[in-house]
Structures are given as structure tokens and as C-alpha cells.
Amino acid sequence: MRKLNKTNCVINAVTKMKMKINILSIYFMLALVAGLCFSCSDDSKDVSNGQTMLYGSITTRASVYQDAEGDKELIKTWWIVFVNSSNKIAAIINRDDYKDYVVERDGFTLELANDTYDVYSFANIDKSTIEGLTGVGSLTVGGTMPDLSAVEYQINDLIANGTLKEDLSVFIPMTGKETITATGGRLEEDFEVIRMVAKVEFVFRNSCKIRTVTIKDLTFGPINEGNVLLMPDYSTLGLDTETNPVVPVVIATQTLSFTLPNPALDPNSHSIESYTHSFYIRESLAESHITKHFSIKMHIIRDEKPEELVYTMTEKDYTGINRNDYLLIPITFTDYFVDINVNCYPPIGGYPAVMVDKKPDEFYCTFSTGGAIEIQPVVKDAYTETDLNPSQYEYEILEINDPNELFSNDTESHVGKLPSIDPITGEIVGELNPKKTGTADIYIHVSIPTDPSHPEVRQEYWRRIYIIKKP
């Protein structure tokens, strides 16, 4: 299970016909008592006859989010194929329809000849569909089982990327495969099916002290398009060792865009779930994005002024989304903004150190002399007018443009040094050549975790610092 909120899709058994289930439970208990009376003789008979009685269950992969809803995420229909060691279909069992309810798990019994079996499980996907994908005709008992390892499925044609949870009109198709060995007697096995899509859910909270935030729209990506493999790749889906998915080589990527119903989040409401937005996507990799991570962009209105905010999923565990994943992304709106502190150390008798002009996304620092400079990007709380501790955020230099060679080294005075981040102080330090004039710029990226309990979700800022050297 991936850490924090990247987990498998949530499941809950939905049982709407409770009276029917209770009656079935009574019959089951009677059958169980009868089975106990004859269990010893039945098991020994199975062994002597070279047969195994399989008590099986088809089940969806569970997760810790047992309170989530969504009937379409559960099992409506299912069928299972048992393939013996000769690659012949030994048995096919199925449950066509649950009529008025769906389930998380369903049990069955089957008598099998002692052997090793590959077991293919399917839920919410017709047998005829699988037969069409393989191109080998009907799957029948006694027939040869085709190789499904490279078969692809057009999941986007059934559930388009970005389908909202409330708009999902079909049951999510699920598949699974495992190998069992029947050696006689009684065998109990669960056969797991895994959903072909993932679910993404945003939870928005407003921690601004006095300002209401209205969300206008949201974009999320990159998301892969095209087919998915029909069967799960278990090398990437270990419950405790999940890794990025394997996707078909030829893929396109898209950015999902959502126009939200302008939800207005009250100030200082970070302790409650203010607004959620949930949708389904196919398994995807973030490789095509410049950051190699999934990017979240929003337009909001705060204090009647439009703003654009960018967040990313920064941890290495969030560079890919597997089928069946449940990615819960908390977005917290804060009062933070990025500022800079600038110091200049001109030679003795020099001119005033620096003049700073601040704009929303840019800073202009004008110097009248050469010498050492120090620039410290800082994150401030606009409400309290205090600086965050430098340990609460990170920043990096993305690029430096110096066409006028303001930071070039003067061979006579040895003055001039290109800006870099000091590993001890964390400041951007450089040295201006007193003989040069013109403009240079430093492009920085500031990353701030806005929710201490979810450090993988970060708000991102990009700022350009212009260095102007006058004669």
C-alpha cells in the first residue's frame, strides 16, 4: 500500500435486499452444520478419488477507506475460468446478475481434479467481450486458453478520463489472475479482481484567516490516453510494494480540465471538509510533465481578485497512478505569499546599496555599485505579517540569465561571481562586477507544504528576480 492517501479504490458491500440475505444466511448455516457432520468422510473421499473440493470467493481488492460510497465500484456480475496444467479450460463458473444489489465478495464451490490451475477472474465485463479481444472464438470447457498477457482493453471508450463519480453510468470492469494447486481434500481460496481505473479525489479546505476563497476551475495532469492491459501487472501492484504502472509504449497524454460550480469556501474552515471533487482516470505516468510529477492548477477568487495557484504531488511515490488506486489529494488555501530580502555590501564609500520594486510575480533589484549581494527568498503569512521558518519551505534556482555579464569576474580586482545558493545560510549569494551595467535575472522555484499531515502535496511558486546594475 502506498503511503499516505494513495491507496486502492474503496469498496463496501452494498446489500439492499437484507431480508433475502438473512434467509440465505440461515440456509448457509444449515448447510455448514451438515457439512461439518460429513467433512471428514468427504475430504477423505476427495483425496482417494483424486479430486479437490474448492470453496472459493471472488472479491475486490480492499483498502482502509471502508466508509466510501460508490455502487459502480463493486461487483454486479462475474465469471471465472479454471485452466489446467495442459492449458485446457477445466471449468467456467459465473454469476450473471445480482438483480437489485451489488457485492464486495461472493462465494462458490467447485469440484476440481487434482492439478495446478491458472485462474482468470472477471467482474462487470462480459465473456463475449473477452472472446472478442482474444480473437480465438468461444471460451469453452475443454478448449485451449489463449494468452491474455498482452491483450489490451479500450477502457477510455467505456469510462472516459475525468468521468465524475456522480456521472459514472457503468460498473467498473475488473480482472484478476492467480495460480492454485489442488492436491485433494478441501481447498479455500479468494480470487481477487482489480478495477481497471483509478479514482482521484480532491478535498479543498480554506485556512485563510479572514478571506473567502471561490474556486473557478481545476486542471490535473498529465493523464495517459489509449488502451490498458486487460490483465493486471502484479509486478507493480504489490500491496506493500506498489510501483509505477506499465503502460503501452505508444500513448498520448492529456490534461483534464474541470469547471467547478464556483464553491465559496468560508475563511478559517481548514478543520472541516469544505468541498470535494472526485473522478476516474486510467493508469498513468507523469513522465511527460517537466517536473516528472502530476500538476494541479486552479483559478480562484480571493478578496475579489483573481489568482492562479499551482500545486504538485512531489514525493517519488506519486510519479505514477495504477489501476485501482485511490488518490486522495488535500488542497489547502493559505495566506502565504513569496517575498525577498536583499542585502548588498558595496565597497567603503559606495552608493546606497539597493532599491527593490515588488510586483506579483517579479522583483526588481537596482544596484548602483558592485560588490557582494545576498538574496533570501522568504514565505510570509499575509495575515500575521510574519515569516515562515526556512525549514517550512524549499526553493531552488532554475536558471540565471546574464547577457550583460554583470556577474563576470574582473581579472584585475577579482570582483564578480555568478549567484548560487549558499549551502550553509540558504541565501542566494553572488558578486556584481563594478565595471558592468545592464540587467540580469534569476528564476527561482519555491515549494511549500500547506498541510503538515500531507507533505507530498505542495503549493508551488515561480518568481523571477531582476538584477539591474546602473552606471
SETI-668424 format. One record per residue (C-alpha): residue number from 1; x, y, z. Coordinates in steps of 0.5 Angstrom, whole numbers, plus 500, padded with zeros to 3 digits. Each point is the difference from the previous one (the first is absolute). Layout:
<recs>
rec seq=NUM | px=X | py=Y | pz=Z
...
</recs>
This chain:
<recs>
rec seq=1 | px=500 | py=500 | pz=500
rec seq=2 | px=503 | py=507 | pz=498
rec seq=3 | px=501 | py=504 | pz=506
rec seq=4 | px=495 | py=506 | pz=502
rec seq=5 | px=494 | py=500 | pz=496
rec seq=6 | px=502 | py=497 | pz=493
rec seq=7 | px=496 | py=493 | pz=501
rec seq=8 | px=496 | py=495 | pz=497
rec seq=9 | px=493 | py=502 | pz=498
rec seq=10 | px=495 | py=500 | pz=506
rec seq=11 | px=495 | py=494 | pz=500
rec seq=12 | px=494 | py=499 | pz=504
rec seq=13 | px=495 | py=494 | pz=499
rec seq=14 | px=493 | py=503 | pz=499
rec seq=15 | px=494 | py=496 | pz=502
rec seq=16 | px=494 | py=502 | pz=498
rec seq=17 | px=496 | py=494 | pz=501
rec seq=18 | px=501 | py=499 | pz=507
rec seq=19 | px=495 | py=495 | pz=501
rec seq=20 | px=502 | py=496 | pz=495
rec seq=21 | px=507 | py=500 | pz=502
rec seq=22 | px=497 | py=498 | pz=507
rec seq=23 | px=497 | py=494 | pz=497
rec seq=24 | px=506 | py=498 | pz=496
rec seq=25 | px=504 | py=500 | pz=506
rec seq=26 | px=495 | py=495 | pz=504
rec seq=27 | px=501 | py=495 | pz=494
rec seq=28 | px=507 | py=501 | pz=500
rec seq=29 | px=501 | py=499 | pz=508
rec seq=30 | px=495 | py=494 | pz=499
rec seq=31 | px=505 | py=497 | pz=494
rec seq=32 | px=506 | py=502 | pz=504
rec seq=33 | px=498 | py=496 | pz=506
rec seq=34 | px=498 | py=494 | pz=495
rec seq=35 | px=507 | py=501 | pz=497
rec seq=36 | px=503 | py=499 | pz=507
rec seq=37 | px=497 | py=494 | pz=501
rec seq=38 | px=503 | py=497 | pz=494
rec seq=39 | px=506 | py=504 | pz=499
rec seq=40 | px=505 | py=494 | pz=502
rec seq=41 | px=497 | py=495 | pz=495
rec seq=42 | px=499 | py=505 | pz=494
rec seq=43 | px=507 | py=502 | pz=501
rec seq=44 | px=503 | py=493 | pz=500
rec seq=45 | px=496 | py=499 | pz=494
rec seq=46 | px=502 | py=506 | pz=496
rec seq=47 | px=507 | py=497 | pz=502
rec seq=48 | px=499 | py=493 | pz=498
rec seq=49 | px=497 | py=502 | pz=493
rec seq=50 | px=505 | py=505 | pz=498
rec seq=51 | px=495 | py=506 | pz=501
rec seq=52 | px=500 | py=506 | pz=504
rec seq=53 | px=494 | py=504 | pz=502
rec seq=54 | px=501 | py=507 | pz=499
rec seq=55 | px=497 | py=505 | pz=505
rec seq=56 | px=501 | py=507 | pz=496
rec seq=57 | px=498 | py=507 | pz=501
rec seq=58 | px=501 | py=506 | pz=494
rec seq=59 | px=502 | py=506 | pz=504
rec seq=60 | px=502 | py=507 | pz=498
rec seq=61 | px=507 | py=503 | pz=503
rec seq=62 | px=498 | py=503 | pz=507
rec seq=63 | px=503 | py=506 | pz=503
rec seq=64 | px=500 | py=504 | pz=506
rec seq=65 | px=495 | py=505 | pz=497
rec seq=66 | px=494 | py=496 | pz=502
rec seq=67 | px=495 | py=506 | pz=501
rec seq=68 | px=500 | py=502 | pz=493
rec seq=69 | px=494 | py=499 | pz=495
rec seq=70 | px=499 | py=498 | pz=493
rec seq=71 | px=496 | py=494 | pz=498
rec seq=72 | px=503 | py=500 | pz=493
rec seq=73 | px=507 | py=499 | pz=503
rec seq=74 | px=497 | py=493 | pz=503
rec seq=75 | px=498 | py=493 | pz=496
rec seq=76 | px=494 | py=500 | pz=496
rec seq=77 | px=502 | py=494 | pz=496
rec seq=78 | px=506 | py=495 | pz=500
rec seq=79 | px=502 | py=494 | pz=497
rec seq=80 | px=507 | py=495 | pz=501
rec seq=81 | px=504 | py=496 | pz=495
rec seq=82 | px=504 | py=494 | pz=503
rec seq=83 | px=506 | py=498 | pz=495
rec seq=84 | px=503 | py=493 | pz=502
rec seq=85 | px=508 | py=499 | pz=499
rec seq=86 | px=499 | py=498 | pz=493
rec seq=87 | px=497 | py=507 | pz=498
rec seq=88 | px=493 | py=497 | pz=499
rec seq=89 | px=494 | py=503 | pz=503
rec seq=90 | px=497 | py=496 | pz=506
rec seq=91 | px=494 | py=504 | pz=503
rec seq=92 | px=497 | py=506 | pz=499
rec seq=93 | px=495 | py=503 | pz=505
rec seq=94 | px=496 | py=506 | pz=500
rec seq=95 | px=495 | py=505 | pz=504
rec seq=96 | px=496 | py=504 | pz=494
rec seq=97 | px=497 | py=505 | pz=504
rec seq=98 | px=498 | py=502 | pz=508
rec seq=99 | px=494 | py=503 | pz=498
rec seq=100 | px=499 | py=505 | pz=505
rec seq=101 | px=506 | py=500 | pz=503
rec seq=102 | px=508 | py=500 | pz=500
rec seq=103 | px=505 | py=497 | pz=504
rec seq=104 | px=507 | py=500 | pz=502
rec seq=105 | px=501 | py=493 | pz=501
rec seq=106 | px=496 | py=493 | pz=497
rec seq=107 | px=502 | py=493 | pz=502
rec seq=108 | px=499 | py=494 | pz=496
rec seq=109 | px=502 | py=492 | pz=500
rec seq=110 | px=503 | py=496 | pz=494
rec seq=111 | px=503 | py=493 | pz=500
rec seq=112 | px=507 | py=500 | pz=496
rec seq=113 | px=504 | py=494 | pz=498
rec seq=114 | px=507 | py=501 | pz=504
rec seq=115 | px=504 | py=504 | pz=496
rec seq=116 | px=503 | py=507 | pz=499
rec seq=117 | px=496 | py=506 | pz=497
rec seq=118 | px=500 | py=507 | pz=498
rec seq=119 | px=494 | py=503 | pz=502
rec seq=120 | px=497 | py=506 | pz=496
rec seq=121 | px=495 | py=504 | pz=503
rec seq=122 | px=496 | py=506 | pz=497
rec seq=123 | px=495 | py=504 | pz=503
rec seq=124 | px=495 | py=505 | pz=497
rec seq=125 | px=503 | py=498 | pz=493
rec seq=126 | px=496 | py=495 | pz=495
rec seq=127 | px=503 | py=494 | pz=498
rec seq=128 | px=499 | py=502 | pz=493
rec seq=129 | px=504 | py=506 | pz=500
rec seq=130 | px=506 | py=496 | pz=503
rec seq=131 | px=499 | py=495 | pz=494
rec seq=132 | px=500 | py=506 | pz=495
rec seq=133 | px=506 | py=502 | pz=503
rec seq=134 | px=504 | py=494 | pz=499
rec seq=135 | px=497 | py=498 | pz=493
rec seq=136 | px=500 | py=493 | pz=501
rec seq=137 | px=493 | py=499 | pz=501
rec seq=138 | px=496 | py=497 | pz=505
rec seq=139 | px=503 | py=498 | pz=507
rec seq=140 | px=497 | py=493 | pz=502
rec seq=141 | px=502 | py=495 | pz=504
rec seq=142 | px=505 | py=495 | pz=497
rec seq=143 | px=502 | py=506 | pz=496
rec seq=144 | px=507 | py=503 | pz=500
rec seq=145 | px=501 | py=506 | pz=504
rec seq=146 | px=503 | py=506 | pz=496
rec seq=147 | px=506 | py=504 | pz=502
rec seq=148 | px=497 | py=506 | pz=504
rec seq=149 | px=506 | py=503 | pz=502
rec seq=150 | px=501 | py=505 | pz=494
rec seq=151 | px=493 | py=501 | pz=499
rec seq=152 | px=497 | py=508 | pz=500
rec seq=153 | px=494 | py=503 | pz=502
rec seq=154 | px=497 | py=506 | pz=498
rec seq=155 | px=498 | py=503 | pz=507
rec seq=156 | px=499 | py=507 | pz=497
rec seq=157 | px=494 | py=498 | pz=496
rec seq=158 | px=497 | py=497 | pz=506
rec seq=159 | px=502 | py=505 | pz=505
rec seq=160 | px=503 | py=507 | pz=497
rec seq=161 | px=506 | py=503 | pz=504
rec seq=162 | px=497 | py=505 | pz=505
rec seq=163 | px=493 | py=497 | pz=501
rec seq=164 | px=497 | py=503 | pz=506
rec seq=165 | px=498 | py=495 | pz=506
rec seq=166 | px=493 | py=502 | pz=499
rec seq=167 | px=499 | py=499 | pz=493
rec seq=168 | px=503 | py=493 | pz=500
rec seq=169 | px=495 | py=496 | pz=496
rec seq=170 | px=503 | py=493 | pz=499
rec seq=171 | px=503 | py=495 | pz=505
rec seq=172 | px=508 | py=501 | pz=500
rec seq=173 | px=503 | py=494 | pz=497
rec seq=174 | px=504 | py=495 | pz=504
rec seq=175 | px=505 | py=495 | pz=498
rec seq=176 | px=505 | py=495 | pz=504
rec seq=177 | px=504 | py=494 | pz=500
rec seq=178 | px=504 | py=495 | pz=504
rec seq=179 | px=502 | py=493 | pz=501
rec seq=180 | px=498 | py=495 | pz=504
rec seq=181 | px=502 | py=493 | pz=502
rec seq=182 | px=494 | py=495 | pz=501
rec seq=183 | px=503 | py=494 | pz=504
rec seq=184 | px=494 | py=497 | pz=503
rec seq=185 | px=495 | py=501 | pz=506
rec seq=186 | px=497 | py=507 | pz=501
rec seq=187 | px=504 | py=506 | pz=497
rec seq=188 | px=498 | py=507 | pz=502
rec seq=189 | px=502 | py=506 | pz=495
rec seq=190 | px=498 | py=507 | pz=499
rec seq=191 | px=500 | py=502 | pz=493
rec seq=192 | px=502 | py=508 | pz=499
rec seq=193 | px=497 | py=504 | pz=495
rec seq=194 | px=503 | py=507 | pz=499
rec seq=195 | px=497 | py=506 | pz=497
rec seq=196 | px=503 | py=503 | pz=493
rec seq=197 | px=499 | py=507 | pz=502
rec seq=198 | px=503 | py=504 | pz=506
rec seq=199 | px=496 | py=505 | pz=504
rec seq=200 | px=502 | py=507 | pz=501
rec seq=201 | px=497 | py=505 | pz=506
rec seq=202 | px=502 | py=507 | pz=501
rec seq=203 | px=498 | py=503 | pz=507
rec seq=204 | px=500 | py=507 | pz=501
rec seq=205 | px=501 | py=504 | pz=506
rec seq=206 | px=501 | py=507 | pz=502
rec seq=207 | px=505 | py=502 | pz=505
rec seq=208 | px=500 | py=508 | pz=499
rec seq=209 | px=498 | py=503 | pz=506
rec seq=210 | px=495 | py=505 | pz=497
rec seq=211 | px=500 | py=499 | pz=493
rec seq=212 | px=494 | py=496 | pz=496
rec seq=213 | px=503 | py=496 | pz=494
rec seq=214 | px=496 | py=499 | pz=494
rec seq=215 | px=502 | py=494 | pz=495
rec seq=216 | px=499 | py=501 | pz=493
rec seq=217 | px=504 | py=495 | pz=496
rec seq=218 | px=505 | py=494 | pz=501
rec seq=219 | px=504 | py=496 | pz=495
rec seq=220 | px=504 | py=494 | pz=502
rec seq=221 | px=505 | py=496 | pz=496
rec seq=222 | px=504 | py=497 | pz=496
rec seq=223 | px=495 | py=494 | pz=499
rec seq=224 | px=501 | py=495 | pz=495
rec seq=225 | px=495 | py=498 | pz=495
rec seq=226 | px=499 | py=494 | pz=496
rec seq=227 | px=500 | py=492 | pz=502
rec seq=228 | px=502 | py=497 | pz=506
rec seq=229 | px=502 | py=493 | pz=501
rec seq=230 | px=494 | py=495 | pz=501
rec seq=231 | px=503 | py=496 | pz=506
rec seq=232 | px=503 | py=504 | pz=506
rec seq=233 | px=508 | py=500 | pz=500
rec seq=234 | px=501 | py=497 | pz=507
rec seq=235 | px=508 | py=502 | pz=500
rec seq=236 | px=497 | py=508 | pz=501
rec seq=237 | px=494 | py=498 | pz=504
rec seq=238 | px=503 | py=497 | pz=507
rec seq=239 | px=496 | py=502 | pz=506
rec seq=240 | px=506 | py=503 | pz=503
rec seq=241 | px=505 | py=501 | pz=494
rec seq=242 | px=496 | py=503 | pz=495
rec seq=243 | px=504 | py=504 | pz=495
rec seq=244 | px=498 | py=504 | pz=494
rec seq=245 | px=496 | py=496 | pz=494
rec seq=246 | px=502 | py=497 | pz=494
rec seq=247 | px=496 | py=504 | pz=494
rec seq=248 | px=500 | py=498 | pz=493
rec seq=249 | px=506 | py=503 | pz=496
rec seq=250 | px=496 | py=505 | pz=495
rec seq=251 | px=496 | py=504 | pz=505
rec seq=252 | px=497 | py=508 | pz=500
rec seq=253 | px=500 | py=504 | pz=506
rec seq=254 | px=494 | py=505 | pz=501
rec seq=255 | px=499 | py=505 | pz=506
rec seq=256 | px=493 | py=499 | pz=503
rec seq=257 | px=496 | py=507 | pz=501
rec seq=258 | px=494 | py=501 | pz=504
rec seq=259 | px=496 | py=506 | pz=501
rec seq=260 | px=497 | py=500 | pz=507
rec seq=261 | px=494 | py=503 | pz=503
rec seq=262 | px=503 | py=505 | pz=503
rec seq=263 | px=500 | py=498 | pz=507
rec seq=264 | px=502 | py=505 | pz=505
rec seq=265 | px=504 | py=498 | pz=506
rec seq=266 | px=499 | py=503 | pz=506
rec seq=267 | px=506 | py=503 | pz=504
rec seq=268 | px=504 | py=496 | pz=505
rec seq=269 | px=496 | py=494 | pz=498
rec seq=270 | px=506 | py=495 | pz=500
rec seq=271 | px=498 | py=496 | pz=505
rec seq=272 | px=494 | py=497 | pz=496
rec seq=273 | px=499 | py=497 | pz=493
rec seq=274 | px=497 | py=506 | pz=496
rec seq=275 | px=500 | py=498 | pz=493
rec seq=276 | px=502 | py=493 | pz=497
rec seq=277 | px=500 | py=499 | pz=492
rec seq=278 | px=501 | py=492 | pz=498
rec seq=279 | px=501 | py=497 | pz=493
rec seq=280 | px=503 | py=494 | pz=497
rec seq=281 | px=506 | py=499 | pz=495
rec seq=282 | px=504 | py=495 | pz=497
rec seq=283 | px=507 | py=498 | pz=503
rec seq=284 | px=505 | py=505 | pz=498
rec seq=285 | px=507 | py=502 | pz=501
rec seq=286 | px=503 | py=507 | pz=501
rec seq=287 | px=506 | py=500 | pz=496
rec seq=288 | px=498 | py=505 | pz=494
rec seq=289 | px=499 | py=505 | pz=505
rec seq=290 | px=506 | py=505 | pz=501
rec seq=291 | px=500 | py=498 | pz=508
rec seq=292 | px=499 | py=493 | pz=499
rec seq=293 | px=494 | py=501 | pz=505
rec seq=294 | px=493 | py=501 | pz=499
rec seq=295 | px=498 | py=507 | pz=500
rec seq=296 | px=494 | py=503 | pz=502
rec seq=297 | px=498 | py=507 | pz=498
rec seq=298 | px=494 | py=505 | pz=503
rec seq=299 | px=497 | py=506 | pz=498
rec seq=300 | px=497 | py=503 | pz=507
rec seq=301 | px=497 | py=507 | pz=502
rec seq=302 | px=502 | py=503 | pz=507
rec seq=303 | px=499 | py=507 | pz=502
rec seq=304 | px=496 | py=501 | pz=494
rec seq=305 | px=507 | py=499 | pz=496
rec seq=306 | px=501 | py=494 | pz=495
rec seq=307 | px=506 | py=496 | pz=502
rec seq=308 | px=503 | py=494 | pz=496
rec seq=309 | px=503 | py=494 | pz=505
rec seq=310 | px=504 | py=494 | pz=498
rec seq=311 | px=501 | py=494 | pz=505
rec seq=312 | px=504 | py=494 | pz=498
rec seq=313 | px=501 | py=493 | pz=503
rec seq=314 | px=507 | py=500 | pz=502
rec seq=315 | px=502 | py=493 | pz=503
rec seq=316 | px=503 | py=495 | pz=496
rec seq=317 | px=494 | py=495 | pz=501
rec seq=318 | px=496 | py=505 | pz=496
rec seq=319 | px=503 | py=500 | pz=493
rec seq=320 | px=495 | py=494 | pz=498
rec seq=321 | px=493 | py=498 | pz=501
rec seq=322 | px=498 | py=493 | pz=500
rec seq=323 | px=493 | py=497 | pz=498
rec seq=324 | px=496 | py=499 | pz=507
rec seq=325 | px=504 | py=506 | pz=503
rec seq=326 | px=496 | py=505 | pz=504
rec seq=327 | px=504 | py=506 | pz=500
rec seq=328 | px=497 | py=505 | pz=506
rec seq=329 | px=503 | py=507 | pz=499
rec seq=330 | px=499 | py=505 | pz=505
rec seq=331 | px=501 | py=507 | pz=498
rec seq=332 | px=500 | py=506 | pz=505
rec seq=333 | px=500 | py=507 | pz=498
rec seq=334 | px=504 | py=504 | pz=505
rec seq=335 | px=502 | py=508 | pz=501
rec seq=336 | px=507 | py=498 | pz=497
rec seq=337 | px=504 | py=505 | pz=495
rec seq=338 | px=507 | py=500 | pz=498
rec seq=339 | px=505 | py=506 | pz=501
rec seq=340 | px=507 | py=501 | pz=500
rec seq=341 | px=505 | py=503 | pz=505
rec seq=342 | px=506 | py=503 | pz=496
rec seq=343 | px=507 | py=503 | pz=503
rec seq=344 | px=506 | py=503 | pz=497
rec seq=345 | px=507 | py=501 | pz=502
rec seq=346 | px=503 | py=505 | pz=496
rec seq=347 | px=507 | py=503 | pz=501
rec seq=348 | px=501 | py=505 | pz=505
rec seq=349 | px=497 | py=507 | pz=498
rec seq=350 | px=496 | py=496 | pz=495
rec seq=351 | px=493 | py=503 | pz=498
rec seq=352 | px=493 | py=498 | pz=503
rec seq=353 | px=500 | py=492 | pz=500
rec seq=354 | px=494 | py=498 | pz=496
rec seq=355 | px=493 | py=502 | pz=498
rec seq=356 | px=494 | py=495 | pz=500
rec seq=357 | px=494 | py=500 | pz=496
rec seq=358 | px=495 | py=495 | pz=501
rec seq=359 | px=495 | py=497 | pz=495
rec seq=360 | px=495 | py=494 | pz=501
rec seq=361 | px=505 | py=495 | pz=496
rec seq=362 | px=506 | py=504 | pz=499
rec seq=363 | px=505 | py=504 | pz=505
rec seq=364 | px=505 | py=506 | pz=497
rec seq=365 | px=506 | py=501 | pz=504
rec seq=366 | px=504 | py=506 | pz=498
rec seq=367 | px=507 | py=501 | pz=502
rec seq=368 | px=505 | py=506 | pz=499
rec seq=369 | px=506 | py=497 | pz=501
rec seq=370 | px=504 | py=493 | pz=500
rec seq=371 | px=501 | py=495 | pz=506
rec seq=372 | px=497 | py=494 | pz=503
rec seq=373 | px=493 | py=499 | pz=500
rec seq=374 | px=495 | py=496 | pz=504
rec seq=375 | px=493 | py=498 | pz=498
rec seq=376 | px=496 | py=496 | pz=505
rec seq=377 | px=493 | py=497 | pz=497
rec seq=378 | px=495 | py=500 | pz=506
rec seq=379 | px=493 | py=498 | pz=501
rec seq=380 | px=496 | py=505 | pz=504
rec seq=381 | px=493 | py=499 | pz=503
rec seq=382 | px=496 | py=506 | pz=498
rec seq=383 | px=495 | py=500 | pz=506
rec seq=384 | px=505 | py=499 | pz=505
rec seq=385 | px=506 | py=504 | pz=496
rec seq=386 | px=505 | py=495 | pz=503
rec seq=387 | px=505 | py=496 | pz=496
rec seq=388 | px=499 | py=492 | pz=500
rec seq=389 | px=506 | py=497 | pz=503
rec seq=390 | px=505 | py=498 | pz=494
rec seq=391 | px=499 | py=493 | pz=502
rec seq=392 | px=493 | py=500 | pz=498
rec seq=393 | px=501 | py=501 | pz=492
rec seq=394 | px=505 | py=499 | pz=495
rec seq=395 | px=503 | py=504 | pz=494
rec seq=396 | px=505 | py=499 | pz=494
rec seq=397 | px=503 | py=504 | pz=494
rec seq=398 | px=497 | py=497 | pz=494
rec seq=399 | px=504 | py=505 | pz=495
rec seq=400 | px=505 | py=506 | pz=500
rec seq=401 | px=500 | py=505 | pz=494
rec seq=402 | px=505 | py=505 | pz=500
rec seq=403 | px=501 | py=503 | pz=493
rec seq=404 | px=504 | py=506 | pz=502
rec seq=405 | px=505 | py=496 | pz=505
rec seq=406 | px=498 | py=503 | pz=506
rec seq=407 | px=503 | py=495 | pz=504
rec seq=408 | px=506 | py=498 | pz=496
rec seq=409 | px=507 | py=500 | pz=503
rec seq=410 | px=504 | py=506 | pz=500
rec seq=411 | px=507 | py=498 | pz=498
rec seq=412 | px=503 | py=506 | pz=504
rec seq=413 | px=496 | py=501 | pz=506
rec seq=414 | px=498 | py=492 | pz=500
rec seq=415 | px=493 | py=503 | pz=501
rec seq=416 | px=494 | py=496 | pz=497
rec seq=417 | px=496 | py=494 | pz=502
rec seq=418 | px=494 | py=496 | pz=497
rec seq=419 | px=495 | py=499 | pz=505
rec seq=420 | px=499 | py=494 | pz=503
rec seq=421 | px=496 | py=497 | pz=507
rec seq=422 | px=505 | py=500 | pz=506
rec seq=423 | px=499 | py=493 | pz=503
rec seq=424 | px=501 | py=503 | pz=507
rec seq=425 | px=496 | py=506 | pz=500
rec seq=426 | px=495 | py=498 | pz=495
rec seq=427 | px=501 | py=507 | pz=496
rec seq=428 | px=501 | py=502 | pz=493
rec seq=429 | px=507 | py=503 | pz=500
rec seq=430 | px=504 | py=503 | pz=494
rec seq=431 | px=504 | py=506 | pz=499
rec seq=432 | px=499 | py=505 | pz=495
rec seq=433 | px=506 | py=503 | pz=495
rec seq=434 | px=500 | py=507 | pz=502
rec seq=435 | px=502 | py=502 | pz=492
rec seq=436 | px=494 | py=497 | pz=497
rec seq=437 | px=493 | py=502 | pz=499
rec seq=438 | px=493 | py=498 | pz=498
rec seq=439 | px=495 | py=494 | pz=502
rec seq=440 | px=501 | py=493 | pz=502
rec seq=441 | px=494 | py=496 | pz=503
rec seq=442 | px=500 | py=494 | pz=505
rec seq=443 | px=494 | py=495 | pz=499
rec seq=444 | px=498 | py=496 | pz=507
rec seq=445 | px=495 | py=495 | pz=502
rec seq=446 | px=497 | py=500 | pz=507
rec seq=447 | px=497 | py=494 | pz=502
rec seq=448 | px=495 | py=500 | pz=507
rec seq=449 | px=497 | py=494 | pz=503
rec seq=450 | px=493 | py=503 | pz=502
rec seq=451 | px=497 | py=494 | pz=504
rec seq=452 | px=505 | py=497 | pz=505
rec seq=453 | px=497 | py=494 | pz=500
rec seq=454 | px=501 | py=499 | pz=493
rec seq=455 | px=507 | py=503 | pz=498
rec seq=456 | px=499 | py=497 | pz=493
rec seq=457 | px=495 | py=505 | pz=498
rec seq=458 | px=504 | py=507 | pz=499
rec seq=459 | px=498 | py=506 | pz=497
rec seq=460 | px=505 | py=503 | pz=495
rec seq=461 | px=502 | py=507 | pz=498
rec seq=462 | px=505 | py=502 | pz=495
rec seq=463 | px=503 | py=507 | pz=500
rec seq=464 | px=505 | py=504 | pz=496
rec seq=465 | px=505 | py=505 | pz=504
rec seq=466 | px=502 | py=505 | pz=495
rec seq=467 | px=507 | py=503 | pz=502
rec seq=468 | px=501 | py=507 | pz=497
rec seq=469 | px=507 | py=503 | pz=500
rec seq=470 | px=500 | py=507 | pz=499
rec seq=471 | px=507 | py=504 | pz=498
</recs>
